Amino acid sequence: MIKSMGILIGGIFIGAVGAEIICKNYSKTIKSVYDKTCSITSGITEAFNKGYANAMQSQEAAEPSV
């Protein structure tokens, strides 16, 4: 159990150091990927909201008034 915890903590440490090295060496690439991801995410959110609004309008029109 202790050996497993040591391996886990070591892996986290090595991963954090690796991430820092990658961020320092490829900061422009990471920023461009981040910007593209934000753009895609906002587009998906907008499309979902429009589709949801259209679906709710269709549902309201299909329901009989009481």
Sequence and secondary structure as in RCSB ss.txt:
>XXXX:A:sequence
MIKSMGILIGGIFIGAVGAEIICKNYSKTIKSVYDKTCSITSGITEAFNKGYANAMQSQEAAEPSV
>XXXX:A:secstr
 HHHHHHHHHHHHHHHHHHHHHHHHTHHHHHHHHHHHHHHHHHHHHHHHHHHHHHHHHHHHHS   
